[in-house]
Amino acid sequence: MNIFIIWLILVIVWNYGYPQATPLEDVIVAVVLSLFSNFLKKYLKID
């Protein structure tokens, strides 16, 4: 659950930090952040 919260906060920061971003950029960043959260879960053993 903690990983999801981290991912959600980063997505919200992205959306409010870059409101001029296109929908494609939003999707790309969400995917990259998802991969980052999977990395955290696998290598840092965060639940």
HTML snippet that shows the backbone in 3Dmol.js (N, CA, C, O; Angstrom):
<script src="https://3Dmol.org/build/3Dmol-min.js"></script>
<div id="view" style="width:600px;height:400px;position:relative"></div>
<script>
const pdb = `
ATOM      1  N   MET A   1       0.821  -1.193   0.000  1.00  0.00           N
ATOM      2  CA  MET A   1       0.000   0.000   0.000  1.00  0.00           C
ATOM      3  C   MET A   1       0.866   1.258   0.000  1.00  0.00           C
ATOM      4  O   MET A   1       0.494   2.261  -0.609  1.00  0.00           O
ATOM      5  N   ASN A   2       2.015   1.217   0.675  1.00  0.00           N
ATOM      6  CA  ASN A   2       2.882   2.385   0.726  1.00  0.00           C
ATOM      7  C   ASN A   2       3.392   2.782  -0.652  1.00  0.00           C
ATOM      8  O   ASN A   2       3.510   3.969  -0.952  1.00  0.00           O
ATOM      9  N   ILE A   3       3.692   1.803  -1.484  1.00  0.00           N
ATOM     10  CA  ILE A   3       4.175   2.079  -2.839  1.00  0.00           C
ATOM     11  C   ILE A   3       3.100   2.805  -3.637  1.00  0.00           C
ATOM     12  O   ILE A   3       3.397   3.747  -4.372  1.00  0.00           O
ATOM     13  N   PHE A   4       1.861   2.370  -3.495  1.00  0.00           N
ATOM     14  CA  PHE A   4       0.768   3.026  -4.208  1.00  0.00           C
ATOM     15  C   PHE A   4       0.650   4.482  -3.779  1.00  0.00           C
ATOM     16  O   PHE A   4       0.438   5.356  -4.619  1.00  0.00           O
ATOM     17  N   ILE A   5       0.783   4.751  -2.501  1.00  0.00           N
ATOM     18  CA  ILE A   5       0.695   6.126  -1.993  1.00  0.00           C
ATOM     19  C   ILE A   5       1.822   6.973  -2.583  1.00  0.00           C
ATOM     20  O   ILE A   5       1.595   8.114  -2.986  1.00  0.00           O
ATOM     21  N   ILE A   6       3.028   6.424  -2.636  1.00  0.00           N
ATOM     22  CA  ILE A   6       4.161   7.153  -3.227  1.00  0.00           C
ATOM     23  C   ILE A   6       3.877   7.445  -4.691  1.00  0.00           C
ATOM     24  O   ILE A   6       4.086   8.566  -5.156  1.00  0.00           O
ATOM     25  N   TRP A   7       3.398   6.437  -5.423  1.00  0.00           N
ATOM     26  CA  TRP A   7       3.090   6.619  -6.842  1.00  0.00           C
ATOM     27  C   TRP A   7       2.004   7.664  -7.028  1.00  0.00           C
ATOM     28  O   TRP A   7       2.112   8.524  -7.903  1.00  0.00           O
ATOM     29  N   LEU A   8       0.963   7.600  -6.219  1.00  0.00           N
ATOM     30  CA  LEU A   8      -0.146   8.543  -6.320  1.00  0.00           C
ATOM     31  C   LEU A   8       0.311   9.974  -6.048  1.00  0.00           C
ATOM     32  O   LEU A   8      -0.084  10.895  -6.764  1.00  0.00           O
ATOM     33  N   ILE A   9       1.124  10.166  -5.037  1.00  0.00           N
ATOM     34  CA  ILE A   9       1.644  11.500  -4.729  1.00  0.00           C
ATOM     35  C   ILE A   9       2.483  12.030  -5.877  1.00  0.00           C
ATOM     36  O   ILE A   9       2.360  13.199  -6.244  1.00  0.00           O
ATOM     37  N   LEU A  10       3.335  11.189  -6.449  1.00  0.00           N
ATOM     38  CA  LEU A  10       4.162  11.630  -7.577  1.00  0.00           C
ATOM     39  C   LEU A  10       3.320  11.981  -8.804  1.00  0.00           C
ATOM     40  O   LEU A  10       3.631  12.941  -9.510  1.00  0.00           O
ATOM     41  N   VAL A  11       2.271  11.222  -9.064  1.00  0.00           N
ATOM     42  CA  VAL A  11       1.383  11.535 -10.188  1.00  0.00           C
ATOM     43  C   VAL A  11       0.660  12.855  -9.945  1.00  0.00           C
ATOM     44  O   VAL A  11       0.524  13.660 -10.866  1.00  0.00           O
ATOM     45  N   ILE A  12       0.198  13.086  -8.729  1.00  0.00           N
ATOM     46  CA  ILE A  12      -0.478  14.343  -8.403  1.00  0.00           C
ATOM     47  C   ILE A  12       0.484  15.516  -8.533  1.00  0.00           C
ATOM     48  O   ILE A  12       0.123  16.559  -9.079  1.00  0.00           O
ATOM     49  N   VAL A  13       1.701  15.352  -8.036  1.00  0.00           N
ATOM     50  CA  VAL A  13       2.706  16.419  -8.170  1.00  0.00           C
ATOM     51  C   VAL A  13       2.970  16.708  -9.640  1.00  0.00           C
ATOM     52  O   VAL A  13       3.073  17.869 -10.035  1.00  0.00           O
ATOM     53  N   TRP A  14       3.080  15.668 -10.449  1.00  0.00           N
ATOM     54  CA  TRP A  14       3.289  15.862 -11.885  1.00  0.00           C
ATOM     55  C   TRP A  14       2.131  16.655 -12.498  1.00  0.00           C
ATOM     56  O   TRP A  14       2.347  17.620 -13.231  1.00  0.00           O
ATOM     57  N   ASN A  15       0.909  16.238 -12.191  1.00  0.00           N
ATOM     58  CA  ASN A  15      -0.251  16.884 -12.806  1.00  0.00           C
ATOM     59  C   ASN A  15      -0.412  18.345 -12.385  1.00  0.00           C
ATOM     60  O   ASN A  15      -0.797  19.181 -13.202  1.00  0.00           O
ATOM     61  N   TYR A  16      -0.124  18.658 -11.134  1.00  0.00           N
ATOM     62  CA  TYR A  16      -0.222  20.048 -10.690  1.00  0.00           C
ATOM     63  C   TYR A  16       1.026  20.854 -11.052  1.00  0.00           C
ATOM     64  O   TYR A  16       0.948  22.069 -11.232  1.00  0.00           O
ATOM     65  N   GLY A  17       2.157  20.192 -11.157  1.00  0.00           N
ATOM     66  CA  GLY A  17       3.403  20.876 -11.480  1.00  0.00           C
ATOM     67  C   GLY A  17       3.535  21.216 -12.951  1.00  0.00           C
ATOM     68  O   GLY A  17       4.181  22.200 -13.311  1.00  0.00           O
ATOM     69  N   TYR A  18       2.925  20.404 -13.802  1.00  0.00           N
ATOM     70  CA  TYR A  18       3.002  20.599 -15.248  1.00  0.00           C
ATOM     71  C   TYR A  18       1.599  20.537 -15.854  1.00  0.00           C
ATOM     72  O   TYR A  18       1.278  19.585 -16.565  1.00  0.00           O
ATOM     73  N   PRO A  19       0.763  21.538 -15.580  1.00  0.00           N
ATOM     74  CA  PRO A  19      -0.617  21.490 -16.094  1.00  0.00           C
ATOM     75  C   PRO A  19      -0.700  21.603 -17.620  1.00  0.00           C
ATOM     76  O   PRO A  19      -1.709  21.220 -18.213  1.00  0.00           O
ATOM     77  N   GLN A  20       0.341  22.119 -18.252  1.00  0.00           N
ATOM     78  CA  GLN A  20       0.334  22.271 -19.706  1.00  0.00           C
ATOM     79  C   GLN A  20       0.729  20.981 -20.428  1.00  0.00           C
ATOM     80  O   GLN A  20       0.774  20.959 -21.658  1.00  0.00           O
ATOM     81  N   ALA A  21       1.011  19.926 -19.700  1.00  0.00           N
ATOM     82  CA  ALA A  21       1.421  18.655 -20.309  1.00  0.00           C
ATOM     83  C   ALA A  21       0.270  18.068 -21.130  1.00  0.00           C
ATOM     84  O   ALA A  21      -0.903  18.186 -20.775  1.00  0.00           O
ATOM     85  N   THR A  22       0.646  17.440 -22.227  1.00  0.00           N
ATOM     86  CA  THR A  22      -0.358  16.795 -23.080  1.00  0.00           C
ATOM     87  C   THR A  22      -0.798  15.477 -22.439  1.00  0.00           C
ATOM     88  O   THR A  22      -0.105  14.944 -21.572  1.00  0.00           O
ATOM     89  N   PRO A  23      -1.944  14.956 -22.866  1.00  0.00           N
ATOM     90  CA  PRO A  23      -2.379  13.649 -22.333  1.00  0.00           C
ATOM     91  C   PRO A  23      -1.352  12.537 -22.579  1.00  0.00           C
ATOM     92  O   PRO A  23      -1.192  11.649 -21.742  1.00  0.00           O
ATOM     93  N   LEU A  24      -0.667  12.582 -23.707  1.00  0.00           N
ATOM     94  CA  LEU A  24       0.365  11.576 -23.977  1.00  0.00           C
ATOM     95  C   LEU A  24       1.493  11.671 -22.954  1.00  0.00           C
ATOM     96  O   LEU A  24       1.969  10.649 -22.459  1.00  0.00           O
ATOM     97  N   GLU A  25       1.917  12.878 -22.640  1.00  0.00           N
ATOM     98  CA  GLU A  25       2.968  13.051 -21.627  1.00  0.00           C
ATOM     99  C   GLU A  25       2.491  12.557 -20.265  1.00  0.00           C
ATOM    100  O   GLU A  25       3.270  11.962 -19.519  1.00  0.00           O
ATOM    101  N   ASP A  26       1.216  12.795 -19.929  1.00  0.00           N
ATOM    102  CA  ASP A  26       0.668  12.302 -18.667  1.00  0.00           C
ATOM    103  C   ASP A  26       0.731  10.780 -18.597  1.00  0.00           C
ATOM    104  O   ASP A  26       1.095  10.218 -17.563  1.00  0.00           O
ATOM    105  N   VAL A  27       0.382  10.123 -19.677  1.00  0.00           N
ATOM    106  CA  VAL A  27       0.415   8.658 -19.711  1.00  0.00           C
ATOM    107  C   VAL A  27       1.846   8.150 -19.596  1.00  0.00           C
ATOM    108  O   VAL A  27       2.114   7.211 -18.847  1.00  0.00           O
ATOM    109  N   ILE A  28       2.762   8.763 -20.332  1.00  0.00           N
ATOM    110  CA  ILE A  28       4.164   8.341 -20.291  1.00  0.00           C
ATOM    111  C   ILE A  28       4.729   8.487 -18.884  1.00  0.00           C
ATOM    112  O   ILE A  28       5.402   7.583 -18.389  1.00  0.00           O
ATOM    113  N   VAL A  29       4.462   9.612 -18.243  1.00  0.00           N
ATOM    114  CA  VAL A  29       4.970   9.831 -16.887  1.00  0.00           C
ATOM    115  C   VAL A  29       4.334   8.844 -15.908  1.00  0.00           C
ATOM    116  O   VAL A  29       5.022   8.332 -15.025  1.00  0.00           O
ATOM    117  N   ALA A  30       3.052   8.569 -16.045  1.00  0.00           N
ATOM    118  CA  ALA A  30       2.399   7.598 -15.162  1.00  0.00           C
ATOM    119  C   ALA A  30       3.023   6.215 -15.313  1.00  0.00           C
ATOM    120  O   ALA A  30       3.210   5.511 -14.321  1.00  0.00           O
ATOM    121  N   VAL A  31       3.346   5.822 -16.536  1.00  0.00           N
ATOM    122  CA  VAL A  31       3.984   4.517 -16.774  1.00  0.00           C
ATOM    123  C   VAL A  31       5.383   4.499 -16.168  1.00  0.00           C
ATOM    124  O   VAL A  31       5.764   3.526 -15.517  1.00  0.00           O
ATOM    125  N   VAL A  32       6.145   5.559 -16.376  1.00  0.00           N
ATOM    126  CA  VAL A  32       7.501   5.636 -15.816  1.00  0.00           C
ATOM    127  C   VAL A  32       7.445   5.592 -14.286  1.00  0.00           C
ATOM    128  O   VAL A  32       8.248   4.905 -13.655  1.00  0.00           O
ATOM    129  N   LEU A  33       6.508   6.315 -13.698  1.00  0.00           N
ATOM    130  CA  LEU A  33       6.377   6.285 -12.243  1.00  0.00           C
ATOM    131  C   LEU A  33       5.936   4.911 -11.752  1.00  0.00           C
ATOM    132  O   LEU A  33       6.333   4.487 -10.666  1.00  0.00           O
ATOM    133  N   SER A  34       5.132   4.220 -12.528  1.00  0.00           N
ATOM    134  CA  SER A  34       4.726   2.867 -12.167  1.00  0.00           C
ATOM    135  C   SER A  34       5.930   1.920 -12.179  1.00  0.00           C
ATOM    136  O   SER A  34       6.094   1.094 -11.282  1.00  0.00           O
ATOM    137  N   LEU A  35       6.764   2.055 -13.210  1.00  0.00           N
ATOM    138  CA  LEU A  35       7.984   1.237 -13.259  1.00  0.00           C
ATOM    139  C   LEU A  35       8.902   1.559 -12.084  1.00  0.00           C
ATOM    140  O   LEU A  35       9.522   0.664 -11.509  1.00  0.00           O
ATOM    141  N   PHE A  36       8.984   2.829 -11.734  1.00  0.00           N
ATOM    142  CA  PHE A  36       9.787   3.246 -10.585  1.00  0.00           C
ATOM    143  C   PHE A  36       9.236   2.634  -9.295  1.00  0.00           C
ATOM    144  O   PHE A  36      10.004   2.179  -8.447  1.00  0.00           O
ATOM    145  N   SER A  37       7.920   2.621  -9.146  1.00  0.00           N
ATOM    146  CA  SER A  37       7.335   2.038  -7.935  1.00  0.00           C
ATOM    147  C   SER A  37       7.577   0.530  -7.888  1.00  0.00           C
ATOM    148  O   SER A  37       7.787  -0.030  -6.812  1.00  0.00           O
ATOM    149  N   ASN A  38       7.547  -0.130  -9.047  1.00  0.00           N
ATOM    150  CA  ASN A  38       7.871  -1.567  -9.078  1.00  0.00           C
ATOM    151  C   ASN A  38       9.324  -1.803  -8.690  1.00  0.00           C
ATOM    152  O   ASN A  38       9.636  -2.771  -7.997  1.00  0.00           O
ATOM    153  N   PHE A  39      10.215  -0.919  -9.135  1.00  0.00           N
ATOM    154  CA  PHE A  39      11.617  -1.001  -8.747  1.00  0.00           C
ATOM    155  C   PHE A  39      11.758  -0.878  -7.234  1.00  0.00           C
ATOM    156  O   PHE A  39      12.476  -1.657  -6.606  1.00  0.00           O
ATOM    157  N   LEU A  40      11.069   0.103  -6.650  1.00  0.00           N
ATOM    158  CA  LEU A  40      11.125   0.281  -5.199  1.00  0.00           C
ATOM    159  C   LEU A  40      10.625  -0.953  -4.469  1.00  0.00           C
ATOM    160  O   LEU A  40      11.225  -1.396  -3.490  1.00  0.00           O
ATOM    161  N   LYS A  41       9.526  -1.499  -4.954  1.00  0.00           N
ATOM    162  CA  LYS A  41       8.955  -2.673  -4.299  1.00  0.00           C
ATOM    163  C   LYS A  41       9.897  -3.866  -4.363  1.00  0.00           C
ATOM    164  O   LYS A  41      10.033  -4.606  -3.388  1.00  0.00           O
ATOM    165  N   LYS A  42      10.546  -4.055  -5.500  1.00  0.00           N
ATOM    166  CA  LYS A  42      11.387  -5.234  -5.689  1.00  0.00           C
ATOM    167  C   LYS A  42      12.721  -5.113  -4.969  1.00  0.00           C
ATOM    168  O   LYS A  42      13.155  -6.058  -4.311  1.00  0.00           O
ATOM    169  N   TYR A  43      13.376  -3.964  -5.085  1.00  0.00           N
ATOM    170  CA  TYR A  43      14.742  -3.839  -4.584  1.00  0.00           C
ATOM    171  C   TYR A  43      14.853  -3.284  -3.174  1.00  0.00           C
ATOM    172  O   TYR A  43      15.848  -3.524  -2.491  1.00  0.00           O
ATOM    173  N   LEU A  44      13.850  -2.549  -2.733  1.00  0.00           N
ATOM    174  CA  LEU A  44      13.920  -1.991  -1.382  1.00  0.00           C
ATOM    175  C   LEU A  44      13.030  -2.731  -0.410  1.00  0.00           C
ATOM    176  O   LEU A  44      13.008  -2.428   0.783  1.00  0.00           O
ATOM    177  N   LYS A  45      12.291  -3.708  -0.924  1.00  0.00           N
ATOM    178  CA  LYS A  45      11.398  -4.540  -0.093  1.00  0.00           C
ATOM    179  C   LYS A  45      10.417  -3.690   0.694  1.00  0.00           C
ATOM    180  O   LYS A  45      10.156  -3.953   1.868  1.00  0.00           O
ATOM    181  N   ILE A  46       9.868  -2.657   0.035  1.00  0.00           N
ATOM    182  CA  ILE A  46       8.843  -1.823   0.663  1.00  0.00           C
ATOM    183  C   ILE A  46       7.504  -2.443   0.321  1.00  0.00           C
ATOM    184  O   ILE A  46       7.262  -2.830  -0.822  1.00  0.00           O
ATOM    185  N   ASP A  47       6.626  -2.535   1.329  1.00  0.00           N
ATOM    186  CA  ASP A  47       5.321  -3.141   1.104  1.00  0.00           C
ATOM    187  C   ASP A  47       4.351  -2.155   0.527  1.00  0.00           C
ATOM    188  O   ASP A  47       3.197  -2.500   0.273  1.00  0.00           O
TER     189      ASP A  47
END
`;
const viewer = $3Dmol.createViewer("view");
viewer.addModel(pdb, "pdb");
viewer.setStyle({}, {cartoon: {color: "spectrum"}});
viewer.zoomTo();
viewer.render();
</script>
